[in-house]
Amino acid sequence: MKPVTILIAESDPTVSRVLERALRAAGHETLHAADGRRALEILRDRRVDGLIADLRLPLVDGRELSERLLEQGETPRPFVVITTARSGPEVHRCVSALEGARLLEKPVSPRQLVRLVTERIEGRTSGDGVSGEEHAA
């Protein structure tokens, strides 16, 4: 599997460090933004292969950030993983509106995250859909 560049949009420094360590240990490059506005700046300057965004990110939330990334029309399409500490039908409906996005409920297991990212990368390159234990959106 080829290493990819992943933007982590997470306001909690502890959570972002855990996510960054797990993804870097798996050989990926990570970029970090503590709020949605900074994440949009990074997306204007850099091409990313994937986005991991907190649904309740300050300034520009994870859903809007994901929508803007997907509107860019990149090929192959970047994968999107939305994280949240909240669950329930409302959250699932919100994320399911983002085509192909996956939902991971916090606390996020580093092993689960790396497995999901690996599946998303392999799914993008093979062209097939991805399913897993995480919540498909």
C-alpha positions in Angstrom: 0.0 0.0 0.0 1.3 3.4 -1.0 1.6 6.0 1.7 -1.0 8.8 1.5 -1.4 12.3 2.8 -4.2 12.7 5.3 -5.6 15.9 6.8 -6.7 15.6 10.4 -9.1 18.3 11.4 -9.5 17.9 15.1 -9.6 20.6 17.8 -8.7 18.3 20.7 -4.9 18.2 20.9 -4.8 14.8 22.6 -7.1 13.2 20.1 -5.2 14.7 17.2 -1.9 13.4 18.6 -3.3 9.9 18.9 -4.6 10.0 15.3 -1.4 11.4 13.9 0.8 8.9 15.7 -1.3 5.9 14.5 -1.3 7.1 10.9 2.4 8.0 10.8 3.3 4.7 12.3 1.3 3.1 9.4 3.6 5.1 7.0 1.2 8.0 6.1 1.9 11.7 6.0 -0.4 13.8 8.2 -1.4 17.4 8.2 -3.3 18.9 11.1 -5.8 21.7 11.5 -7.3 22.6 14.9 -10.3 24.3 13.3 -12.3 24.2 10.1 -11.0 27.6 8.8 -7.4 26.4 9.0 -8.3 23.1 7.4 -9.8 25.0 4.4 -6.6 26.9 4.0 -4.6 23.7 4.0 -7.0 22.2 1.4 -6.5 25.3 -0.8 -2.7 24.8 -0.7 -2.3 21.0 -0.7 -3.8 18.0 -2.3 -4.8 15.4 0.3 -5.8 11.8 -0.2 -8.1 11.7 2.8 -9.7 13.8 5.5 -10.5 12.8 9.0 -12.7 15.5 10.5 -14.5 16.0 13.8 -18.1 16.6 13.2 -18.2 19.5 15.7 -15.0 21.2 14.5 -14.9 24.9 15.4 -15.5 27.7 12.8 -16.3 25.3 9.9 -17.7 22.0 11.0 -16.6 18.6 9.8 -19.6 18.1 7.5 -19.1 21.4 5.7 -15.4 20.8 5.4 -16.0 17.4 3.9 -18.6 18.8 1.4 -16.1 21.4 0.3 -13.3 18.8 -0.2 -15.6 16.5 -2.2 -16.8 19.4 -4.4 -13.2 19.9 -5.6 -13.7 17.0 -7.9 -10.3 15.4 -7.3 -9.5 12.1 -8.9 -9.2 9.7 -7.3 -11.7 11.1 -4.9 -10.3 11.7 -1.4 -11.8 9.5 1.3 -13.7 11.1 4.2 -13.9 9.9 7.8 -16.1 11.9 10.3 -15.4 11.4 14.0 -17.8 12.4 16.7 -18.4 11.8 20.4 -22.2 12.0 19.7 -24.2 9.3 18.2 -27.8 8.7 17.2 -30.0 9.0 14.2 -29.4 12.7 13.7 -25.6 12.2 13.5 -26.0 9.3 11.1 -28.3 11.3 8.8 -25.9 14.2 8.8 -22.9 12.0 7.8 -24.9 9.8 5.4 -25.6 12.9 3.3 -21.8 12.9 2.5 -21.4 10.4 -0.3 -19.0 7.7 0.7 -18.1 9.1 4.1 -17.6 6.9 7.1 -18.4 7.6 10.7 -16.2 6.7 13.6 -17.5 7.3 17.1 -15.1 8.6 19.7 -13.1 7.4 21.5 -11.4 6.3 18.2 -9.2 3.2 18.4 -5.9 3.8 16.6 -6.0 0.2 15.3 -9.6 0.7 14.0 -8.6 4.0 12.4 -5.6 2.5 10.5 -7.7 -0.4 9.4 -10.4 1.9 8.1 -7.9 4.2 6.3 -6.3 1.1 4.7 -9.7 -0.1 3.5 -10.5 3.3 2.1 -7.2 3.6 0.2 -7.6 0.1 -1.2 -11.2 0.8 -2.1 -10.2 3.9 -4.0 -7.6 2.1 -6.0 -9.7 -0.9 -6.8 -12.8 1.1 -7.5 -15.1 -1.0 -5.3 -17.1 0.2 -2.4 -15.9 -0.3 1.1 -17.8 -1.8 4.0 -16.7 -2.5 7.5 -17.7 -2.4 11.2 -17.7 1.3 11.2 -20.8 3.1 10.4 -21.3 3.5 6.7 -22.7 6.8 5.8 
